[in-house]
Each structure stands twice: as C-alpha cells, then as structure tokens.
Amino acid sequence: MYATNFSGSGAGLVGIGALDKVWYVSEGGSDGNDGKTLNTAYRTIKKALLSASASYAANASPTPYRMTVQIASGYYVETASLWVPPWTSLMGNDLRTTVVKPTTATKGENLFLMNNGTYAWGIRFEGCEIDNLENPRKGFFFAFAPSASITTSPYIQNCSAINTPFDKFYTPLDPTANPPNPLVGNGPGGMIVDDSVLDPYSPLKSMIVDAYTQVAFNGIGLCVRGRGYAQQVSFFTNFSRVGIFAMDGGHASLLNSNTTFGDYGLRASGSRILVVPNINNISASIDSVGSGLLTTNKNAIRNNMMTNLQTYGWYSASYLDTSSFVYSATIRDAGLLIDSLAADLLVVSASRLSNFLQGEFKGQDVSNDQRYTLAAATGFTKGAIAAFRVNDSKHLAQDYTSSYKYIRDYIVNDPDTLFTTMTAQGKAKVEQMLNLAIDVIRSVAIDVEPTYLQEFGSLITSTSHDFSYAGSGVNFLGLPNNQGGVGKTNTDIRVYEEGGGRVYQTSGDETGDFFAGADFTIRQATGTIEGRAFDKATAARIVPLNLALEST
C-alpha cells in the first residue's frame, strides 16, 4: 500500500529517503556519514562537494540539477582546491561564525573553483597566499573551474576575508621592493576572474560580487585578467597591495565600493587584442523558414564539410579519426557557426555571427610599444582555432577557411535539395555571412593583417568610490596618526594606469573632497572647484561675455 497525500509536518514518516540536493557539513559531522541531514552531516566541505558532483553527474539533464551545501557554524580547514559543481550554492551560517581556510600545504592554490551558476553566501575566508603580486594566478578564495563553460556567472555575496597575522601588525613596509613588502609576506586574493582557464567556447567570462569585505595585509581584492569581466557592488578592501587589479585587457565595474589603506587602489595594466568583424554590410533580410532548415540539416551540412576535408584538407587523416582533437574542434566549431547563421536569419543583424567570430580568438598580452602590429596577431592562441600554430605553416587555419567555404557552397548551391524553401534573400545573407567568416580567419590567422584588429586597454570603472588613506600601506602602520599609525594618502598610486590600462571613477577620500576622474575636484574644506574641465567650461562662458562687454 502507499499514500498519495498527507497533512501535518510529516515528522513521523520513515523510509521515504532524501533527495540528493542538499548536503550538510558541520564540525561535529563525519565524512563517513551520508551528509543528507544535519544529524548525519559530513565533516569536510570537500566531501560534500564530491557528493554534489556525483549527484550532478547523475542528474544533469534534461534540466540543471540545482543543489546546496549547507555549512554550519564552525572552523573548516580544507585541502584546496575545492571544485564546486554547476548550479551548486555554498551556504554558510553567517560570515562571522562560518570560517573556511586552506591547509598550510595548499594555501598557494585557489580555494573554490566555481562553475556555471554557482553561488556562495555567508562565509568568512582566511589563509590563502597569492603566488605573485605582479602576475597573480593562484592564492585566491574564488576562481573559475578549469574548462568551465559559463552561461550564468558565479555569484559571491555577503562574504568576508580576514587575514591580519598578529605577529606582523607593525612589520616595516617596503612597497617598492620585489616582492613588495617582503617582511609582511604575500596576502590572499579575493577573486581572480581569468578567462584563460575556461572552456574556449564559454559564452561568458564573468563573475559577480555583492557585499564583500576583505581585510588582508598585502593581498589583492579582485584580479580580472584577459577577457575576464567582473561586476562588484559594495566591494570593500582594506590594507591590500592592490584593491582592484585589471590586467591584460580585463574589465572590472564597481558601484558603491572602496579601496582604503593599502598600496594601489584601482590599478589597470596592459591591454589585449580584439577581433571585431565588420557586420555593417550584411543584409538585414529575415528568413525564419531558412533558419529552421539550417537547424534541421545541421548534421548534413557538417557531414558534407567533413567529407571534403577528408579528401582535400591539410589534416585529412585527422578528419577521418573521430577521436582526434582536430576532428572534434572542427565539428564543434562548424555546429556553432551554423547555429549562429540560423539565429541571424531571425533578425536584421548579424550579431550572433560577430559574437562567434570574436570567440575564435583570445587576445594575449600586448607590450606598450607593440599595440596592434602585425606581429601581435600571432598571439591569438585560444578559441575555436586553438590549434592554429605558426609552426604548422598555418595549415589548420587554412582548413578552417576551407570548411566555411564547404558550408557556404552546400547551402547556396543546395546539391541535395535541402534548402529549396529558403528565400533567395536568406541564401544571399548566409553567403555574405560565410564570406565574412572566411575573410576574418584569412585576415587574422593566415595573412596576419590588422584589418579586423583593435586594442582594448584594461578597464576599471567605479562610481561612488571611497579612497580613504589609499596608498598609505598594507598593515596597521597605514592607519592615520589619530588611530596610532603613520599613514598618509598617496594620490599617485590610488588610481594607477599603465601600459594602456584605464580607470574611470567618481570618488571621495578622507578629506571629504569629491573627484570625477583626474581633472575635476570639489574641495569641501574651501568650497572651491578645481580642474581643467571646469576651467575650460568657465572660460567658454566668461570669454564671450568679456568680449561683448568690451565691444560696447
């Protein structure tokens, strides 16, 4: 017998099992438990995440399997790194009583590796140690999981990081040393948003942070690298070597945040190369029937393409081997391209094609004197043509342009009569889009021309930012005199741009003054306005008035 419904709390029911969606961790738990209730909690977060990973793998389709790891108040020393499966939330009791740190042996690793749709709330972090303060990759509390594909950004909310070792409160500071402040030692990093570890096809390369506070000597609040993008609201760092560090073309956007005390406040360094296809001349035609035909016949289009590559391609043997990287990369790339063509037949633009072509390449570091010279194009090494190598005589890149020609000719000439109901305008648009795709690959990866290349400098934008005592130092010596320190604001490094990096900000500091970029300041103590922009605006009004008065 069985019951179809019941009322009440259900407390007396037995044998009904527990859904593998919530995993519990507590100091009093044991990794020998099943982790499915608070009474049978695990002892380590790592064990809970391993169980969540197994549950996700078993239940990932057809819809995302969403899970939670509930971490009770306690102190958890974990072996880094901890892989957080997609659509999994880390929920601490609160950020004062739920504390997580890596073991001493693993403090140089990134602690939590975040996948698509992951979330963290109510946790305090300690103990990570950044590997290199000028070129950081590891030692952060949060980072992307290797090979993750992001469609919903990882989200860190209402967390904190505290790392103020008692024996180093007043250690002498040397911010110009290499490494900086060596007696203090490298501190932890909050988040690193580094797209280089992601699946090259990942649609997004972003992370979101809200209500995060880091008090950490000689650390980095957030580092965003390459094509990485971060949005932060109420992001507060204190005593950091760098509060926000955008490098290699990374982009960070902040609101209502601060970088107080410490060395660098907002630091933008370097740039990267972008591929920007010109889609302005693509037809605005819409063909919904043709779009459906492309989707329906995607396999037929790819099979025809592969047959030609097996006969005429530079890597013909690899196209016969379905287990080879060249085969899998080419077939996947073609599928994404066809999806883009189908999507753009539903709208007046070719925006999906542009997005696809930009994703073919990853911009590498660009030196100050290089900008986007022809040589810089050889730095594109990760994307759909990741295996493109200068030392293979560009044969793989040539195969890619050939594959797009085979796709174009198969659709436009229609030898198997699969596209008879596609409009002439739809076929013309498809032909235009594929010609552009061929030209972009040829131009960038084969001819190494700058036609489609642009440079993007690392960018930080921050609105309503606080710089109180920024640049004063990375321990309590940076406190002002009235709090027992010797710290003074260093306006030369609280906003720092180098190698093409840019910082746009509106801010205030301990003086009460208001700053809009570098050229507009309202001095609260004197009630005056300063700046080149203000002077020019005033002159524009006064000069005509003076001329008018003198002419009478």
DRENNU-737746 format. One record per residue (C-alpha): residue in one letter; residue number from 1; x negated, y negated, z. Coordinates in steps of 0.05 Angstrom, whole numbers, plus 5000, padded with zeros to 4 digits. Each point is the difference from the previous one (the first is absolute). Layout:
<atoms>
ATOM,A,NUM,X,Y,Z
...
</atoms>
This chain:
<atoms>
ATOM,M,1,5000,5000,5000
ATOM,Y,2,4979,4928,4991
ATOM,A,3,5026,4931,5017
ATOM,T,4,5015,4948,4947
ATOM,N,5,5000,4940,5048
ATOM,F,6,4993,4982,5073
ATOM,S,7,5009,4941,5046
ATOM,G,8,4960,4974,5059
ATOM,S,9,4924,4995,5006
ATOM,G,10,4984,5070,4976
ATOM,A,11,4955,5010,5060
ATOM,G,12,5024,5071,5012
ATOM,L,13,4987,5024,4930
ATOM,V,14,4943,5049,4990
ATOM,G,15,4966,5032,4941
ATOM,I,16,5016,4945,4951
ATOM,G,17,4927,4984,4986
ATOM,A,18,4970,4932,4986
ATOM,L,19,4989,4965,4934
ATOM,D,20,4927,4993,4982
ATOM,K,21,5005,4925,4995
ATOM,V,22,4980,4974,5069
ATOM,W,23,4935,5020,5034
ATOM,Y,24,4982,4982,5071
ATOM,V,25,4933,4985,5031
ATOM,S,26,4986,4989,5074
ATOM,E,27,4941,5002,5048
ATOM,G,28,5033,5058,5035
ATOM,G,29,5011,5039,4936
ATOM,S,30,4962,5057,4968
ATOM,D,31,4981,5014,4929
ATOM,G,32,5024,5070,5013
ATOM,N,33,5072,4974,5005
ATOM,D,34,5047,4991,4941
ATOM,G,35,5002,4924,5006
ATOM,K,36,5075,4997,4986
ATOM,T,37,5023,4972,5067
ATOM,L,38,4970,4956,5053
ATOM,N,39,4998,5060,5047
ATOM,T,40,4960,5039,4948
ATOM,A,41,4958,4942,4974
ATOM,Y,42,4931,5006,4969
ATOM,R,43,4939,4971,5035
ATOM,T,44,4968,4969,4938
ATOM,I,45,5026,4956,4945
ATOM,K,46,4958,5040,4951
ATOM,K,47,5039,5063,5015
ATOM,A,48,5066,4963,4991
ATOM,L,49,4977,4972,4933
ATOM,L,50,4978,5069,4977
ATOM,S,51,5070,5027,5016
ATOM,A,52,5031,4940,4965
ATOM,S,53,4957,5012,4939
ATOM,A,54,5022,5073,4996
ATOM,S,55,5073,4980,5008
ATOM,Y,56,4993,4946,4946
ATOM,A,57,4967,5049,4952
ATOM,A,58,5058,5049,5010
ATOM,N,59,5055,4948,4994
ATOM,A,60,4973,4944,4955
ATOM,S,61,5052,5009,4945
ATOM,P,62,5049,4982,4973
ATOM,T,63,5001,4939,5046
ATOM,P,64,4945,4973,5046
ATOM,Y,65,4998,5038,5066
ATOM,R,66,4994,4946,5054
ATOM,M,67,4968,5017,5067
ATOM,T,68,4979,4968,5065
ATOM,V,69,4943,5014,5048
ATOM,Q,70,5022,4975,5069
ATOM,I,71,4939,4983,5044
ATOM,A,72,5015,4993,5074
ATOM,S,73,4963,4952,5045
ATOM,G,74,4929,5025,5011
ATOM,Y,75,4928,4997,4977
ATOM,Y,76,4984,5041,4938
ATOM,V,77,4929,5013,4977
ATOM,E,78,5006,5029,4930
ATOM,T,79,4951,5029,4950
ATOM,A,80,5002,4953,4940
ATOM,S,81,5024,4998,4947
ATOM,L,82,5075,5013,5009
ATOM,W,83,5038,5011,4935
ATOM,V,84,5071,4973,5005
ATOM,P,85,5046,5035,4950
ATOM,P,86,5047,4959,4955
ATOM,W,87,5063,4972,5032
ATOM,T,88,4974,5012,5070
ATOM,S,89,5006,4950,5057
ATOM,L,90,4953,4996,5060
ATOM,M,91,5041,4974,5058
ATOM,G,92,4965,4983,5066
ATOM,N,93,5037,4985,5064
ATOM,D,94,4972,4929,4999
ATOM,L,95,4936,4965,4983
ATOM,R,96,4978,4993,5073
ATOM,T,97,5007,5072,5023
ATOM,T,98,4989,5042,4937
ATOM,V,99,4925,4997,4985
ATOM,V,100,4964,5037,4943
ATOM,K,101,4926,5002,4986
ATOM,P,102,4953,5044,4960
ATOM,T,103,4949,5045,5033
ATOM,T,104,4930,4972,5007
ATOM,A,105,4975,5046,4945
ATOM,T,106,5053,4976,4951
ATOM,K,107,5005,4925,5018
ATOM,G,108,4968,4983,4933
ATOM,E,109,5058,5031,4961
ATOM,N,110,5066,4968,4981
ATOM,L,111,5049,5023,5053
ATOM,F,112,5068,5005,4966
ATOM,L,113,5003,5015,4925
ATOM,M,114,5067,4972,4976
ATOM,N,115,5041,5029,4944
ATOM,N,116,5061,4976,4962
ATOM,G,117,5056,4975,5044
ATOM,T,118,4962,5008,5066
ATOM,Y,119,5012,4956,5061
ATOM,A,120,4968,4987,5068
ATOM,W,121,5031,4964,5060
ATOM,G,122,4986,4988,5073
ATOM,I,123,4928,5025,5006
ATOM,R,124,4935,4970,5027
ATOM,F,125,4934,5019,4968
ATOM,E,126,4929,5002,5025
ATOM,G,127,4932,5025,4981
ATOM,C,128,4989,5000,4925
ATOM,E,129,4934,4972,4974
ATOM,I,130,4992,4968,4931
ATOM,D,131,4944,5030,4957
ATOM,N,132,4977,4935,4968
ATOM,L,133,5027,4931,5017
ATOM,E,134,4980,4971,4932
ATOM,N,135,5023,5060,4958
ATOM,P,136,5051,5037,5043
ATOM,R,137,5032,5066,4981
ATOM,K,138,5010,5038,5065
ATOM,G,139,5012,4988,5074
ATOM,F,140,5071,4973,4992
ATOM,F,141,5062,5021,5038
ATOM,F,142,5041,5004,4935
ATOM,A,143,4980,5016,4929
ATOM,F,144,5031,5031,4938
ATOM,A,145,4999,5075,4996
ATOM,P,146,4954,5024,4944
ATOM,S,147,5038,5013,4935
ATOM,A,148,5065,4972,5029
ATOM,S,149,5051,4973,4951
ATOM,I,150,5036,4940,5030
ATOM,T,151,5070,4979,4980
ATOM,T,152,5020,4976,5070
ATOM,S,153,4944,4964,5036
ATOM,P,154,4975,5026,5067
ATOM,Y,155,5027,4955,5056
ATOM,I,156,4965,4984,5066
ATOM,Q,157,5044,4963,5050
ATOM,N,158,4996,4979,5073
ATOM,C,159,4931,5030,5013
ATOM,S,160,4937,4974,5031
ATOM,A,161,4926,5016,5003
ATOM,I,162,4958,4983,5061
ATOM,N,163,4925,5011,5001
ATOM,T,164,4962,4956,5050
ATOM,P,165,4945,5042,5032
ATOM,F,166,4988,4976,5071
ATOM,D,167,4924,5004,4996
ATOM,K,168,4998,4954,4939
ATOM,F,169,5044,4942,5020
ATOM,Y,170,4943,4950,4999
ATOM,T,171,4949,5035,4956
ATOM,P,172,4960,4947,4961
ATOM,L,173,5028,4987,4931
ATOM,D,174,4962,4997,4934
ATOM,P,175,5051,4992,4943
ATOM,T,176,4946,4991,4947
ATOM,A,177,4963,5065,5014
ATOM,N,178,5006,5062,4956
ATOM,P,179,5041,5034,5026
ATOM,P,180,5035,4941,5033
ATOM,N,181,5002,4995,5076
ATOM,P,182,4958,5063,5008
ATOM,L,183,5001,5001,5076
ATOM,V,184,5076,5000,4999
ATOM,G,185,5003,5055,4948
ATOM,N,186,5051,5012,4945
ATOM,G,187,5072,4996,5023
ATOM,P,188,5062,5034,4972
ATOM,G,189,5041,4983,4939
ATOM,G,190,5075,4993,5001
ATOM,M,191,5019,5020,4929
ATOM,I,192,4961,5011,4935
ATOM,V,193,5042,4994,4937
ATOM,D,194,4953,5031,4949
ATOM,D,195,5031,5024,4935
ATOM,S,196,4938,5039,4979
ATOM,V,197,5022,5060,5042
ATOM,L,198,5070,5004,4971
ATOM,D,199,5027,5042,4943
ATOM,P,200,4980,4958,4939
ATOM,Y,201,5072,5003,4977
ATOM,S,202,5027,4972,5066
ATOM,P,203,5052,4946,4983
ATOM,L,204,4986,4959,5063
ATOM,K,205,4935,4987,5038
ATOM,S,206,5030,4963,5058
ATOM,M,207,5009,5002,5075
ATOM,I,208,5047,4959,5045
ATOM,V,209,4985,4976,5071
ATOM,D,210,5045,4964,5049
ATOM,A,211,4988,4980,5073
ATOM,Y,212,4929,5027,5006
ATOM,T,213,4948,4973,5050
ATOM,Q,214,4926,5018,5000
ATOM,V,215,4952,4979,5055
ATOM,A,216,4936,5034,4979
ATOM,F,217,4929,4975,5005
ATOM,N,218,4964,4995,4933
ATOM,G,219,5053,5038,4961
ATOM,I,220,5043,4986,4939
ATOM,G,221,5075,4989,5005
ATOM,L,222,5017,5018,4928
ATOM,C,223,4958,5015,4939
ATOM,V,224,5033,5003,4932
ATOM,R,225,4958,5024,4941
ATOM,G,226,5005,5006,4925
ATOM,R,227,5072,5005,4977
ATOM,G,228,5024,5006,5072
ATOM,Y,229,5054,4953,5024
ATOM,A,230,5023,4986,5071
ATOM,Q,231,5057,4960,5030
ATOM,Q,232,4995,4980,5073
ATOM,V,233,5048,4963,5045
ATOM,S,234,4980,4981,5070
ATOM,F,235,4931,5030,4992
ATOM,F,236,4954,4978,5056
ATOM,T,237,4925,5013,5005
ATOM,N,238,4953,4976,5055
ATOM,F,239,4924,5004,5005
ATOM,S,240,4994,5035,4933
ATOM,R,241,4940,4997,4955
ATOM,V,242,5050,4987,4944
ATOM,G,243,5074,4989,5013
ATOM,I,244,5024,5013,4928
ATOM,F,245,4950,5025,4949
ATOM,A,246,5021,5002,4926
ATOM,M,247,4946,5027,4955
ATOM,D,248,4989,5026,4929
ATOM,G,249,5065,4967,4977
ATOM,G,250,5044,5020,5058
ATOM,H,251,5062,4959,5018
ATOM,A,252,5027,4986,5070
ATOM,S,253,5062,4959,5016
ATOM,L,254,5014,4976,5071
ATOM,L,255,5054,4962,5037
ATOM,N,256,5000,4973,5071
ATOM,S,257,4933,5032,5017
ATOM,N,258,4934,4982,5033
ATOM,T,259,4926,5014,4998
ATOM,T,260,4975,4971,5066
ATOM,F,261,4930,5001,5030
ATOM,G,262,4953,5048,4963
ATOM,D,263,4957,4983,4940
ATOM,Y,264,5033,4997,4932
ATOM,G,265,5074,4985,4999
ATOM,L,266,5027,5009,4929
ATOM,R,267,4945,5026,4954
ATOM,A,268,5010,5012,4926
ATOM,S,269,4941,5031,4963
ATOM,G,270,4989,5021,4928
ATOM,S,271,5046,5015,4942
ATOM,R,272,5022,5055,4953
ATOM,I,273,5018,5008,4927
ATOM,L,274,5072,5005,4978
ATOM,V,275,5027,5029,4935
ATOM,V,276,5058,4956,4979
ATOM,P,277,5035,5023,4936
ATOM,N,278,5034,4947,4958
ATOM,I,279,5072,5023,4994
ATOM,N,280,5028,4933,4975
ATOM,N,281,5005,5024,4928
ATOM,I,282,5036,5065,5016
ATOM,S,283,5072,5003,4973
ATOM,A,284,5057,4984,5048
ATOM,S,285,5044,5055,4970
ATOM,I,286,5040,5046,5045
ATOM,D,287,5016,5072,4979
ATOM,S,288,5031,5041,5056
ATOM,V,289,5011,5060,4955
ATOM,G,290,4927,4999,4979
ATOM,S,291,4979,4995,5073
ATOM,G,292,5039,5063,5016
ATOM,L,293,4970,5036,4940
ATOM,L,294,4929,4985,5024
ATOM,T,295,5016,5027,5068
ATOM,T,296,5034,5062,4974
ATOM,N,297,4945,5016,4951
ATOM,K,298,4940,4983,5043
ATOM,N,299,4973,5071,4999
ATOM,A,300,5007,5005,4925
ATOM,I,301,4962,4935,4991
ATOM,R,302,4944,5023,5046
ATOM,N,303,4996,5068,4968
ATOM,N,304,4991,4969,4932
ATOM,M,305,4947,4954,5028
ATOM,M,306,4962,5057,5033
ATOM,T,307,5002,5043,4936
ATOM,N,308,4966,4943,4962
ATOM,L,309,4948,4990,5056
ATOM,Q,310,4985,5074,5000
ATOM,T,311,4984,4995,4927
ATOM,Y,312,4968,4931,4993
ATOM,G,313,4980,4977,5070
ATOM,W,314,4929,4991,5024
ATOM,Y,315,5019,5044,5059
ATOM,S,316,5040,5050,4959
ATOM,A,317,4979,5059,5043
ATOM,S,318,5023,4965,5063
ATOM,Y,319,5069,4988,4970
ATOM,L,320,5007,5074,4990
ATOM,D,321,4984,5012,5074
ATOM,T,322,5062,4981,5040
ATOM,S,323,4959,5003,5065
ATOM,S,324,4950,4948,4978
ATOM,F,325,4998,4929,5027
ATOM,V,326,5000,4971,4930
ATOM,Y,327,5064,5038,4983
ATOM,S,328,5037,4981,5064
ATOM,A,329,4979,4927,4997
ATOM,T,330,5020,4994,4928
ATOM,I,331,5067,5034,5008
ATOM,R,332,5018,4960,5061
ATOM,D,333,4978,4935,4968
ATOM,A,334,5043,5014,4939
ATOM,G,335,5060,5015,5044
ATOM,L,336,4993,4934,5037
ATOM,L,337,4992,4963,4934
ATOM,I,338,5063,5032,4971
ATOM,D,339,5038,4982,5064
ATOM,S,340,4977,4928,4992
ATOM,L,341,5022,4997,4928
ATOM,A,342,5069,5028,5019
ATOM,A,343,5008,4949,5056
ATOM,D,344,4981,4941,4955
ATOM,L,345,5051,5020,4948
ATOM,L,346,5053,4984,5053
ATOM,V,347,4976,4928,5010
ATOM,V,348,4977,4941,4957
ATOM,S,349,4928,5002,5026
ATOM,A,350,4943,5050,4999
ATOM,S,351,4983,4991,5073
ATOM,R,352,4996,5075,5016
ATOM,L,353,4950,5010,4944
ATOM,S,354,4958,4942,5027
ATOM,N,355,5002,5032,5069
ATOM,F,356,4979,5067,4971
ATOM,L,357,4942,4971,4961
ATOM,Q,358,4975,4960,5060
ATOM,G,359,5001,5064,5040
ATOM,E,360,4953,5032,4950
ATOM,F,361,4942,4963,5030
ATOM,K,362,4971,4982,5068
ATOM,G,363,4961,4935,5006
ATOM,Q,364,4933,5009,5033
ATOM,D,365,4957,4949,5037
ATOM,V,366,4978,4940,4958
ATOM,S,367,4938,4961,5018
ATOM,N,368,5001,4924,5004
ATOM,D,369,4962,4989,4935
ATOM,Q,370,5035,5055,4961
ATOM,R,371,5073,4979,4998
ATOM,Y,372,5035,5040,4946
ATOM,T,373,4942,5010,4952
ATOM,L,374,5002,5059,4952
ATOM,A,375,4955,5041,5046
ATOM,A,376,5051,4994,5056
ATOM,A,377,5050,5041,4962
ATOM,T,378,4958,5062,5010
ATOM,G,379,5017,4995,5073
ATOM,F,380,5070,5027,4988
ATOM,T,381,4995,5071,5026
ATOM,K,382,5065,5019,5033
ATOM,G,383,5069,5007,4971
ATOM,A,384,5035,5041,4948
ATOM,I,385,4935,5002,4960
ATOM,A,386,4959,5012,5063
ATOM,A,387,4956,5049,4963
ATOM,F,388,4979,4947,4949
ATOM,R,389,4924,4998,5006
ATOM,V,390,4949,4957,4964
ATOM,N,391,4954,5060,4993
ATOM,D,392,5052,5042,4962
ATOM,S,393,4995,4951,4941
ATOM,K,394,5071,4978,5018
ATOM,H,395,5029,5063,4970
ATOM,L,396,5054,5008,5052
ATOM,A,397,5023,4929,4991
ATOM,Q,398,5004,5013,4925
ATOM,D,399,5042,5062,5014
ATOM,Y,400,5048,4956,5040
ATOM,T,401,5010,4952,4943
ATOM,S,402,5011,5059,4954
ATOM,S,403,5052,5029,5047
ATOM,Y,404,5039,4935,4998
ATOM,K,405,4997,5001,4924
ATOM,Y,406,5028,5070,4999
ATOM,I,407,5057,4979,5046
ATOM,R,408,5014,4939,4957
ATOM,D,409,5001,5038,4934
ATOM,Y,410,5042,5057,5028
ATOM,I,411,5055,4952,5024
ATOM,V,412,4999,4952,4941
ATOM,N,413,4993,5053,4944
ATOM,D,414,5045,5050,5037
ATOM,P,415,4976,5064,4965
ATOM,D,416,5045,5044,5044
ATOM,T,417,5061,4954,4993
ATOM,L,418,5005,4988,5075
ATOM,F,419,5009,4924,4995
ATOM,T,420,5050,4992,4943
ATOM,T,421,5049,4960,5044
ATOM,M,422,4946,4952,5025
ATOM,T,423,5011,4931,4969
ATOM,A,424,4950,4971,4951
ATOM,Q,425,4989,4943,5050
ATOM,G,426,4987,5051,5055
ATOM,K,427,4948,5037,4958
ATOM,A,428,4967,4934,4982
ATOM,K,429,4994,4981,5073
ATOM,V,430,4971,5068,5017
ATOM,E,431,4949,4992,4944
ATOM,Q,432,4981,4931,5024
ATOM,M,433,4991,5024,5072
ATOM,L,434,4957,5059,4980
ATOM,N,435,4958,4957,4954
ATOM,L,436,4987,4954,5059
ATOM,A,437,4982,5060,5044
ATOM,I,438,4950,5024,4948
ATOM,D,439,4970,4931,4993
ATOM,V,440,4991,4991,5075
ATOM,I,441,4963,5066,5008
ATOM,R,442,4958,4987,4939
ATOM,S,443,4983,4929,5020
ATOM,V,444,4982,5013,5073
ATOM,A,445,4973,5071,5001
ATOM,I,446,4970,5008,4930
ATOM,D,447,4981,4932,4971
ATOM,V,448,4989,4970,5070
ATOM,E,449,5032,4934,4981
ATOM,P,450,5027,4947,5048
ATOM,T,451,5065,4991,4961
ATOM,Y,452,5045,5028,5054
ATOM,L,453,4955,4986,5060
ATOM,Q,454,5010,4950,5055
ATOM,E,455,4965,4989,5066
ATOM,F,456,5038,5001,5066
ATOM,G,457,4965,4971,5061
ATOM,S,458,5015,5029,5068
ATOM,L,459,5059,4962,5029
ATOM,I,460,5026,4984,5069
ATOM,T,461,5063,4958,5009
ATOM,S,462,5023,4982,5069
ATOM,T,463,5056,4955,5023
ATOM,S,464,5004,4973,5072
ATOM,H,465,4933,5027,5020
ATOM,D,466,4965,4986,5067
ATOM,F,467,4924,4992,5002
ATOM,S,468,4989,4983,5074
ATOM,Y,469,4925,5004,5013
ATOM,A,470,4989,5040,4936
ATOM,G,471,4926,5010,4988
ATOM,S,472,4982,4995,5074
ATOM,G,473,4975,5071,5010
ATOM,V,474,5019,5073,5007
ATOM,N,475,5003,5008,5075
ATOM,F,476,5022,4959,5060
ATOM,L,477,4943,4952,4990
ATOM,G,478,5044,4974,4944
ATOM,L,479,5051,4975,5051
ATOM,P,480,5001,4924,5009
ATOM,N,481,4966,4966,5059
ATOM,N,482,5065,4994,5039
ATOM,Q,483,5005,5076,4999
ATOM,G,484,4928,5015,5019
ATOM,G,485,4969,5007,4930
ATOM,V,486,4959,4956,4954
ATOM,G,487,5041,5010,4937
ATOM,K,488,5011,4946,4948
ATOM,T,489,5038,5003,4935
ATOM,N,490,4957,5010,4939
ATOM,T,491,5040,4970,4942
ATOM,D,492,4948,5025,4950
ATOM,I,493,5019,5073,5008
ATOM,R,494,5072,5001,5024
ATOM,V,495,5020,4995,4927
ATOM,Y,496,4946,5031,4957
ATOM,E,497,4999,5009,4924
ATOM,E,498,4944,5034,4962
ATOM,G,499,4987,5033,4933
ATOM,G,500,5065,4976,4970
ATOM,G,501,5044,5015,5060
ATOM,R,502,5056,4951,5018
ATOM,V,503,5037,4981,5064
ATOM,Y,504,5064,4959,4999
ATOM,Q,505,5027,4981,5069
ATOM,T,506,5039,4953,5043
ATOM,S,507,4976,5002,5071
ATOM,G,508,4985,4968,5067
ATOM,D,509,4948,5007,5054
ATOM,E,510,4986,4983,5073
ATOM,T,511,4998,4925,4984
ATOM,G,512,5072,5000,4979
ATOM,D,513,4981,4977,4930
ATOM,F,514,5036,5026,4939
ATOM,F,515,4963,5023,4937
ATOM,A,516,5027,5014,4931
ATOM,G,517,4941,5030,4964
ATOM,A,518,4933,4965,5002
ATOM,D,519,5022,4931,4977
ATOM,F,520,5059,4980,5043
ATOM,T,521,4998,4990,5076
ATOM,I,522,5047,4968,5049
ATOM,R,523,4962,4978,5063
ATOM,Q,524,5048,5005,5057
ATOM,A,525,4957,4963,5051
ATOM,T,526,4993,4939,4956
ATOM,G,527,5064,5005,4959
ATOM,T,528,4960,4994,4935
ATOM,I,529,5001,5037,4934
ATOM,E,530,4935,5019,4964
ATOM,G,531,4983,5034,4935
ATOM,R,532,4985,4990,4927
ATOM,A,533,5070,5021,4979
ATOM,F,534,5031,4948,5048
ATOM,D,535,4951,4946,4977
ATOM,K,536,5017,5012,4927
ATOM,A,537,5074,4998,5014
ATOM,T,538,4993,4935,5039
ATOM,A,539,4958,4969,4946
ATOM,A,540,5051,5019,4948
ATOM,R,541,5051,4958,5037
ATOM,I,542,4957,4942,5024
ATOM,V,543,4959,4985,4937
ATOM,P,544,5061,4985,4956
ATOM,L,545,5029,4957,5056
ATOM,N,546,4935,4960,5005
ATOM,L,547,4997,4990,4926
ATOM,A,548,5071,4976,4998
ATOM,L,549,4989,4950,5057
ATOM,E,550,4936,4973,4969
ATOM,S,551,5035,4989,4934
ATOM,T,552,5052,4952,5030
</atoms>
